[in-house]
């Protein structure tokens, strides 16, 4: 069975099979829906259903769907299967539409431990290949058993001789254990990308606040280096939250940006500070530091990347300070447990 799907306000239309998700059908036909994890956890692909019916697999509602979302007829498109013709409401992403998603071989050419639990991995593509991407997007490792593991691209598009990834070791994680204990330089890996809709909206002149938690720094590093290369003059204030100083694994790089770039400022925030650390900077939760510094966020855009708890807490706090939800862009780093 095939269903027709219309998207408002663009007026775009496409068809979806009953056994494919709404997001998969849209992406298959070249429509740039926003999305992130594709597992129903991050909420990046949530939009409104104006008319029509849909279902979730096993009738289980995705974790990204809040009670308020349910009351407002919102839908997690990466998990929803059409059951009739549909009319949807969401803002499509024109900047990503013409970028081709590729499956490519890659070689690990360099590995560098940036912190006890953070590994920087550089991948090299074949000589005749390049991956066109927007700063902030991610790629998937395609594993032999069919599983995928997603990691943000940490380098900007203008510096794409290698692809830079920041991989955090997950407790009990099978793939990240492999990266830290077994992966060697020259290892061959299959990848797919670019993926995701987390990137800088350059058609705006609003001042920018960036918020990272842990390795959520990776996509923001790419966006920042892109903004610097493009000489974007919008004020940028970057907040990086971590448990301890080791979590700020490229702190000197960011501090150098703050010292050299006039429209960029930097505030690191630690949530677990011991007396022995000699830390005299900001303490607490990173989103709380932003709220303390900005009484009115109505004129700002905020880009956030990191744990879902940080993303959600930030959204609630920032909206109370006047931020429009349409000006909150995020990449929630979700983990699937023992296989990460």
C-alpha positions as CSV (number, residue, x, y, z in Angstrom):
1,X,0.0,0.0,0.0
2,X,1.3,3.5,-1.0
3,X,0.2,6.7,0.8
4,X,0.6,10.3,-0.3
5,X,2.2,12.7,2.2
6,X,2.0,16.5,2.0
7,X,4.3,18.8,3.9
8,X,3.3,22.2,5.1
9,X,4.2,25.0,4.7
10,X,6.4,24.0,1.8
11,X,3.6,22.2,-0.1
12,X,6.0,19.4,-1.0
13,X,4.5,16.0,-1.7
14,X,6.0,12.5,-1.7
15,X,4.8,8.9,-1.4
16,X,5.5,6.4,1.4
17,X,5.0,2.7,1.5
18,X,3.2,1.3,4.5
19,X,6.3,-0.6,5.7
20,X,8.7,2.3,5.6
21,X,8.9,5.1,8.1
22,X,7.9,8.6,7.1
23,X,11.5,9.8,7.5
24,X,12.9,7.0,5.4
25,X,10.4,7.8,2.6
26,X,11.2,11.5,2.7
27,X,14.9,11.0,2.6
28,X,14.6,8.3,-0.1
29,X,12.9,10.9,-2.4
30,X,15.3,13.8,-1.7
31,X,13.3,15.7,0.9
32,X,15.4,17.2,3.6
33,X,13.6,16.4,6.9
34,X,15.4,17.3,10.1
35,X,16.7,14.2,11.9
36,X,19.4,13.0,14.3
37,X,19.7,9.5,15.8
38,X,17.0,7.8,13.8
39,X,16.2,5.6,16.9
40,X,13.4,7.7,18.3
41,X,15.5,9.0,21.2
42,X,16.8,12.4,20.3
43,X,13.6,14.2,19.1
44,X,15.2,16.0,16.2
45,X,12.6,14.6,13.7
46,X,9.5,15.4,15.8
47,X,6.8,17.2,13.7
48,X,3.1,17.8,13.7
49,X,0.5,15.6,12.0
50,X,-2.3,17.9,10.7
51,X,-4.4,15.0,9.3
52,X,-4.1,11.3,8.7
53,X,-3.2,8.2,10.6
54,X,0.1,6.5,11.5
55,X,1.5,3.8,13.8
56,X,4.6,3.0,15.7
57,X,6.2,-0.5,15.6
58,X,4.7,-2.7,18.3
59,X,2.5,0.3,19.2
60,X,5.3,1.6,21.4
61,X,5.6,5.4,21.5
62,X,9.2,6.6,21.2
63,X,11.0,8.0,24.2
64,X,11.5,11.4,22.5
65,X,7.7,12.0,22.6
66,X,6.7,14.1,25.6
67,X,3.2,14.2,27.0
68,X,2.8,17.7,25.6
69,X,3.9,16.5,22.2
70,X,1.2,13.8,22.3
71,X,-1.5,16.4,23.2
72,X,-0.4,18.5,20.2
73,X,-0.5,15.7,17.6
74,X,3.2,15.5,17.3
75,X,4.9,12.5,15.7
76,X,8.4,11.0,15.7
77,X,8.9,10.6,12.0
78,X,11.9,8.2,12.1
79,X,9.7,5.7,14.0
80,X,6.2,6.3,12.4
81,X,4.7,4.3,9.6
82,X,1.9,5.8,7.6
83,X,-1.6,4.2,7.7
84,X,-3.3,6.7,5.4
85,X,-2.6,9.8,3.4
86,X,-1.0,12.4,5.7
87,X,-0.5,16.1,6.0
88,X,2.5,17.1,8.1
89,X,3.8,20.4,9.4
90,X,7.5,20.9,9.8
91,X,10.3,23.1,8.4
92,X,12.4,21.3,5.8
93,X,16.2,21.8,5.7
94,X,17.0,23.2,2.3
95,X,20.8,23.4,2.9
96,X,21.2,19.7,3.2
97,X,19.0,18.6,0.3
98,X,21.6,18.4,-2.4
99,X,24.3,16.6,-0.4
100,X,24.7,13.0,-1.5
101,X,24.9,10.4,1.2
102,X,27.6,7.9,0.3
103,X,28.8,4.5,1.6
104,X,32.6,4.5,1.4
105,X,35.7,2.6,2.6
106,X,38.0,4.5,4.9
107,X,41.3,3.8,6.6
108,X,42.3,4.8,10.2
109,X,45.4,6.9,9.7
110,X,45.9,8.4,13.1
111,X,44.7,7.8,16.7
112,X,45.3,10.2,19.6
113,X,44.0,9.8,23.2
114,X,42.8,13.3,24.2
115,X,41.6,12.2,27.6
116,X,41.4,8.8,29.5
117,X,38.0,8.2,27.9
118,X,38.3,10.2,24.6
119,X,40.0,9.1,21.5
120,X,40.5,11.3,18.4
121,X,40.4,9.1,15.3
122,X,41.3,10.4,11.8
123,X,39.9,8.6,8.8
124,X,41.3,8.8,5.2
125,X,39.0,8.2,2.2
126,X,40.3,6.7,-1.1
127,X,42.2,9.2,-3.2
128,X,39.4,9.6,-5.7
129,X,36.7,10.2,-3.1
130,X,35.6,13.1,-1.0
131,X,32.6,13.3,1.4
132,X,30.7,16.6,1.0
133,X,29.2,17.6,4.3
134,X,27.9,20.5,6.3
135,X,29.8,21.4,9.5
136,X,28.0,19.6,12.4
137,X,26.8,16.5,10.5
138,X,27.8,13.0,11.5
139,X,28.7,9.7,9.9
140,X,28.0,6.0,10.7
141,X,30.4,3.2,11.0
142,X,28.8,0.2,9.2
143,X,29.8,-2.9,11.2
144,X,30.0,-6.4,9.8
145,X,27.0,-7.7,11.7
146,X,24.8,-4.9,10.3
147,X,25.0,-2.6,13.3
148,X,25.8,1.1,13.0
149,X,27.6,3.4,15.3
150,X,27.3,7.2,14.8
151,X,29.9,9.8,15.4
152,X,30.0,13.5,14.7
153,X,32.5,14.9,12.2
154,X,34.8,17.2,14.1
155,X,36.6,18.9,11.2
156,X,35.1,21.6,9.0
157,X,34.2,21.0,5.4
158,X,37.0,23.2,4.1
159,X,39.6,21.0,5.8
160,X,38.5,17.6,4.6
161,X,41.7,15.8,3.7
162,X,40.9,13.5,6.7
163,X,37.7,13.0,8.7
164,X,38.2,13.7,12.4
165,X,36.1,11.9,15.1
166,X,36.0,12.2,18.9
167,X,35.0,8.9,20.3
168,X,34.2,8.6,24.0
169,X,34.6,5.2,25.7
170,X,31.2,4.0,27.0
171,X,31.2,1.8,30.0
172,X,30.4,-1.8,28.8
173,X,30.4,-0.6,25.2
174,X,31.5,-3.2,22.7
175,X,32.4,-0.9,19.8
176,X,34.1,1.8,21.9
177,X,36.1,-0.9,23.7
178,X,37.3,-2.1,20.3
179,X,38.3,1.5,19.5
180,X,40.3,1.9,22.7
181,X,41.8,-1.6,23.0
182,X,42.0,-3.2,19.6
183,X,41.7,-0.7,16.8
184,X,45.0,0.0,15.1
185,X,46.2,2.6,12.6
186,X,45.7,1.3,9.0
187,X,42.5,-0.5,10.0
188,X,39.8,-0.5,7.3
189,X,36.3,0.7,8.1
190,X,33.1,1.2,6.0
191,X,31.3,4.4,6.7
192,X,28.1,6.1,5.5
193,X,27.5,9.8,5.5
194,X,27.0,12.6,5.9
195,X,23.9,12.3,8.0
196,X,21.8,14.6,10.3
197,X,20.4,18.1,10.2
198,X,22.6,19.8,12.9
199,X,24.5,22.6,11.2
200,X,24.7,26.4,11.3
201,X,21.8,28.3,9.8
202,X,23.8,31.0,8.0
203,X,20.8,33.0,6.8
204,X,20.3,34.5,10.3
205,X,22.0,37.4,12.0
206,X,21.0,36.5,15.6
207,X,23.9,36.2,18.1
208,X,24.9,32.7,18.9
209,X,25.3,30.6,22.0
210,X,26.8,27.2,21.7
211,X,26.5,24.6,24.5
212,X,28.5,21.3,24.5
213,X,28.5,18.5,27.0
214,X,31.6,16.2,26.8
215,X,32.3,15.0,23.3
216,X,29.3,17.1,22.2
217,X,32.2,19.4,21.5
218,X,33.0,17.5,18.2
219,X,30.2,18.9,15.9
220,X,30.4,22.3,17.5
221,X,34.2,22.4,16.8
222,X,33.4,21.8,13.2
223,X,30.8,24.5,13.1
224,X,33.0,27.0,14.9
225,X,36.0,26.4,12.6
226,X,33.6,26.8,9.7
227,X,32.3,30.1,11.1
228,X,35.8,31.4,11.7
229,X,36.9,30.4,8.1
230,X,33.8,32.1,6.7
231,X,34.5,35.2,8.9
232,X,31.0,35.2,10.3
233,X,30.7,38.3,12.5
234,X,27.8,37.3,14.7
235,X,28.7,37.2,18.4
236,X,29.4,33.7,19.5
237,X,29.6,32.6,23.2
238,X,30.6,28.9,23.7
239,X,29.9,27.1,26.9
240,X,31.5,23.7,27.4
241,X,30.4,21.5,30.3
242,X,32.2,18.5,31.7
243,X,32.5,16.6,35.0
244,X,36.2,17.5,35.5
245,X,39.1,19.2,33.7
246,X,40.0,16.1,31.7
247,X,36.6,16.4,30.1
248,X,37.6,19.7,28.5
249,X,40.0,17.7,26.4
250,X,40.9,20.5,23.9
251,X,40.6,23.3,26.3
252,X,43.8,25.0,25.1
253,X,42.5,25.1,21.5
254,X,39.3,26.8,22.5
255,X,41.1,29.2,24.8
256,X,43.3,30.2,21.9
257,X,40.2,31.0,19.8
258,X,38.9,33.2,22.6
259,X,42.2,35.0,22.8
260,X,42.5,35.6,19.1
261,X,38.9,36.0,17.7
262,X,37.2,39.2,18.6
263,X,33.6,38.0,18.4
264,X,34.2,34.7,20.2
265,X,34.0,34.1,24.0
266,X,34.4,30.9,26.0
267,X,33.1,29.7,29.3
268,X,34.1,26.2,30.5
269,X,31.9,24.8,33.3
270,X,32.7,21.8,35.6
271,X,30.0,19.9,37.5
272,X,32.2,17.8,39.8
273,X,35.1,19.8,41.2
274,X,37.5,18.4,43.8
275,X,39.5,20.5,46.1
276,X,42.7,19.2,44.6
277,X,41.8,20.3,41.1
278,X,42.6,24.0,41.7
279,X,39.7,25.0,39.5
280,X,38.7,28.6,39.8
281,X,36.3,28.7,36.9
282,X,32.5,28.2,36.7
283,X,30.9,25.3,38.5
284,X,27.6,23.5,38.2
285,X,25.5,22.5,35.2
286,X,26.4,24.1,31.9
287,X,22.8,25.2,31.0
288,X,22.5,26.9,34.4
289,X,25.6,29.0,33.6
290,X,23.9,30.2,30.4
291,X,20.7,31.1,32.3
292,X,22.8,33.0,34.9
293,X,24.6,35.0,32.2
294,X,21.6,35.8,29.9
295,X,18.4,37.2,31.5
296,X,16.7,37.5,28.0
297,X,17.3,34.9,25.3
298,X,14.6,36.1,22.9
299,X,17.1,37.5,20.3
300,X,19.4,34.5,20.4
301,X,20.0,31.2,18.6
302,X,21.3,28.3,20.7
303,X,23.1,25.3,19.3
304,X,23.5,22.4,21.8
305,X,25.3,19.1,21.5
306,X,25.7,16.4,24.1
307,X,23.7,14.1,26.5
308,X,19.9,14.1,26.1
309,X,19.5,15.2,29.7
310,X,21.5,18.4,29.0
311,X,19.6,19.0,25.8
312,X,16.2,18.7,27.5
313,X,17.1,20.7,30.7
314,X,18.6,23.4,28.4
315,X,15.4,23.6,26.3
316,X,13.2,24.0,29.3
317,X,15.4,26.6,31.0
318,X,16.1,28.6,27.8
319,X,12.4,28.8,26.7
320,X,11.6,30.3,30.2
321,X,14.2,33.0,29.4
322,X,12.5,33.9,26.1
323,X,14.2,31.6,23.6
324,X,12.0,30.6,20.7
325,X,12.0,26.8,20.3
326,X,12.5,27.4,16.6
327,X,15.9,28.9,17.5
328,X,17.1,25.9,19.5
329,X,19.1,23.5,17.4
330,X,20.5,20.4,19.0
331,X,22.3,17.1,18.5
332,X,21.5,14.7,21.4
333,X,24.1,12.0,21.8
334,X,22.2,8.8,22.5
335,X,23.7,5.4,23.4
336,X,22.3,2.0,22.9
337,X,24.0,0.4,25.9
338,X,26.3,-2.6,25.7
339,X,26.9,-2.4,22.0
340,X,28.2,1.2,21.8
